[in-house]
């Protein structure tokens, strides 16, 4: 099973990972802000992740880690 983690304090909420995810299981948090005042990205359904790492590849700040 794949595991996706985010360094939420470093995320600037650009949304590139949301658009890159083929399973559409990444979203920007609606109820949280990080230390920089941005809505960080989060995974909505960890079990559906296929570990393609498109999200991590697209992230300009390298805040996403994908483990198989």
C-alpha positions in Angstrom: 0.0 0.0 0.0 1.3 3.5 -0.9 1.8 6.2 1.7 1.8 9.9 0.9 3.0 12.5 3.4 3.1 16.3 3.2 5.3 18.7 5.0 2.3 20.9 5.6 4.2 23.8 7.1 6.2 24.2 3.9 3.2 23.9 1.5 2.2 27.1 -0.2 -1.1 25.7 -1.4 -0.4 26.2 -5.1 -2.6 23.3 -6.1 -0.3 21.8 -8.7 -0.4 18.4 -6.9 -4.2 18.5 -6.9 -4.2 18.9 -10.7 -1.5 16.2 -11.2 -3.2 13.4 -9.3 -4.8 11.0 -11.7 -7.0 9.5 -8.9 -8.2 13.0 -7.7 -7.5 12.2 -4.1 -5.5 15.3 -3.1 -7.2 18.5 -2.1 -6.3 21.8 -0.4 -7.4 21.8 3.2 -10.6 23.8 3.7 -10.4 24.0 7.5 -6.6 24.4 8.2 -3.9 26.9 7.6 -0.2 26.3 8.0 2.3 28.5 9.7 2.6 30.6 6.5 -1.1 31.2 6.3 -1.7 28.9 3.4 -4.2 26.1 3.0 -1.9 23.0 2.7 -2.6 20.1 0.4 -3.7 16.8 2.0 -4.7 13.4 0.8 -8.4 12.5 1.0 -8.2 8.8 0.4 -4.9 7.2 1.3 -6.1 3.7 0.3 -6.8 4.8 -3.3 -3.3 6.1 -3.9 -1.4 4.2 -6.7 2.0 5.7 -5.8 2.5 7.2 -9.2 4.3 10.1 -7.5 3.0 12.7 -10.1 2.1 14.9 -7.1 5.6 14.8 -5.8 7.1 15.5 -9.2 4.9 18.5 -9.7 5.5 20.1 -6.3 7.9 23.0 -6.7 8.8 23.0 -3.0 9.4 19.2 -2.6 6.9 18.9 0.3 5.4 15.6 -0.8 6.9 12.1 -0.1 5.5 9.0 -1.7 6.4 5.6 -0.3 5.5 2.3 -1.9 
